[in-house]
Amino acid sequence: MKFKLAIAVFALLPALVLAQNAPNMIGTWTGTFNATVMGAAAHHIVPNKKDKEIHFNKVPFTLVIDRQEGVNFSGSLASKNHKEVILGAIAPDLQGGVMVDDDGMHTFKIIDLTTIQNCYVQMSKPKVAACWIGKKQ
């Protein structure tokens, strides 16, 4: 009897995990991207940089998520030089997810209710690889 109960509990675990609520992403998240950039990018404007020149940059960002339905959300990402639309989805394990903006892709990990770890990749010119810790305000 105990064996059958254990099997039933393990069979229900995936359903219980899916039944959990997605974390609330709505709010304003701030942080500083540490970026490696080849050329000049919309958020990473550095005067006199050539297309193939690599430089390192730190740029303060604000991520505002203003809509969320379940595991899907949208908002904007802004630096002092540029603002763009963000579309996002939280992964089925509710531990992180992906976002896309005008020209690149983000992957993020939810550290706790007020902290995310986010990395960004842009493959088109200019190329950008960047990561940051975002704190919810």
C-alpha positions as CSV (number, residue, x, y, z in Angstrom):
1,M,0.0,0.0,0.0
2,K,2.8,2.5,0.9
3,F,4.5,1.7,-2.4
4,K,1.3,2.5,-4.4
5,L,0.9,5.8,-2.5
6,A,4.6,6.7,-3.2
7,I,4.0,6.0,-6.9
8,A,0.9,8.1,-6.9
9,V,2.7,11.0,-5.3
10,F,5.6,10.9,-7.8
11,A,3.1,10.7,-10.7
12,L,1.4,13.9,-9.5
13,L,4.6,15.9,-8.9
14,P,4.8,17.2,-12.5
15,A,1.2,18.4,-12.3
16,L,1.9,20.1,-9.0
17,V,5.0,21.9,-10.4
18,L,3.0,23.2,-13.4
19,A,0.2,24.3,-11.0
20,Q,2.7,26.7,-9.3
21,N,2.2,30.4,-10.1
22,A,4.7,32.1,-12.3
23,P,6.9,34.7,-10.4
24,N,5.6,38.3,-10.7
25,M,7.9,40.0,-13.1
26,I,6.0,43.3,-13.3
27,G,8.0,46.2,-12.0
28,T,11.1,48.2,-12.6
29,W,14.4,46.4,-12.6
30,T,17.8,48.3,-12.6
31,G,21.4,47.3,-13.0
32,T,24.5,47.8,-15.0
33,F,25.4,45.7,-18.1
34,N,29.0,44.6,-18.3
35,A,29.5,44.3,-22.0
36,T,32.0,43.3,-24.6
37,V,31.1,45.1,-27.8
38,M,32.5,45.1,-31.4
39,G,31.8,48.5,-32.9
40,A,29.2,51.0,-31.7
41,A,25.8,49.7,-30.5
42,A,22.6,51.6,-29.8
43,H,23.1,51.3,-26.0
44,H,26.9,51.2,-26.2
45,I,27.8,54.4,-28.0
46,V,31.6,55.0,-27.8
47,P,33.0,57.7,-30.1
48,N,35.5,56.9,-32.8
49,K,35.1,53.1,-32.5
50,K,35.5,51.2,-35.8
51,D,33.3,48.3,-36.9
52,K,35.8,45.6,-36.0
53,E,37.2,47.3,-32.8
54,I,36.5,45.5,-29.6
55,H,35.9,47.4,-26.4
56,F,34.5,46.8,-22.9
57,N,31.7,48.9,-21.6
58,K,29.5,49.3,-18.5
59,V,26.0,50.7,-19.1
60,P,23.3,51.4,-16.6
61,F,19.9,49.9,-17.7
62,T,16.3,50.0,-16.6
63,L,14.0,47.1,-17.5
64,V,10.3,48.0,-17.0
65,I,7.9,45.1,-17.2
66,D,4.4,46.4,-17.4
67,R,2.3,43.5,-18.6
68,Q,2.3,39.8,-17.6
69,E,-0.1,37.0,-18.3
70,G,1.0,33.7,-16.7
71,V,4.5,33.0,-17.8
72,N,4.5,35.6,-20.6
73,F,5.4,39.3,-20.2
74,S,6.4,42.5,-22.1
75,G,7.8,45.9,-21.4
76,S,10.8,48.0,-22.3
77,L,14.6,48.1,-21.8
78,A,16.3,51.5,-21.7
79,S,19.7,53.1,-21.3
80,K,20.4,56.8,-21.5
81,N,20.9,56.4,-25.3
82,H,18.2,54.0,-26.4
83,K,14.9,52.4,-25.5
84,E,13.4,49.2,-27.0
85,V,10.5,46.8,-26.6
86,I,11.1,43.6,-24.6
87,L,9.0,40.4,-25.0
88,G,9.6,37.6,-22.5
89,A,8.7,34.1,-21.4
90,I,9.4,32.3,-18.1
91,A,10.7,28.7,-18.5
92,P,8.5,25.8,-17.4
93,D,10.7,25.3,-14.3
94,L,9.9,28.9,-13.2
95,Q,13.6,29.5,-12.5
96,G,14.4,31.7,-15.5
97,G,13.5,32.3,-19.1
98,V,14.2,34.3,-22.3
99,M,13.6,37.7,-23.6
100,V,14.0,39.3,-27.0
101,D,14.4,42.9,-28.0
102,D,14.8,44.7,-31.3
103,D,18.1,43.0,-32.2
104,G,19.1,40.4,-29.7
105,M,18.2,37.8,-27.2
106,H,18.4,37.6,-23.4
107,T,18.5,34.6,-21.1
108,F,17.7,35.2,-17.4
109,K,17.7,33.4,-14.1
110,I,15.5,34.3,-11.3
111,I,17.7,34.5,-8.1
112,D,14.9,35.6,-5.8
113,L,11.7,37.8,-5.9
114,T,13.8,41.0,-6.3
115,T,16.9,39.8,-8.2
116,I,17.4,38.4,-11.7
117,Q,20.7,37.5,-13.5
118,N,20.5,38.4,-17.2
119,C,22.8,37.8,-20.1
120,Y,22.4,39.3,-23.6
121,V,23.7,38.3,-27.0
122,Q,23.5,40.3,-30.2
123,M,24.9,38.5,-33.3
124,S,24.3,41.2,-35.9
125,K,26.5,44.2,-36.3
126,P,27.5,45.4,-33.8
127,K,28.2,42.3,-31.9
128,V,27.5,42.4,-28.2
129,A,27.9,40.0,-25.3
130,A,26.7,41.3,-21.9
131,C,25.5,40.3,-18.5
132,W,24.0,42.1,-15.5
133,I,22.3,41.6,-12.2
134,G,18.9,43.3,-12.1
135,K,17.3,44.5,-8.9
136,K,13.6,45.1,-8.6
137,Q,12.8,48.6,-7.3
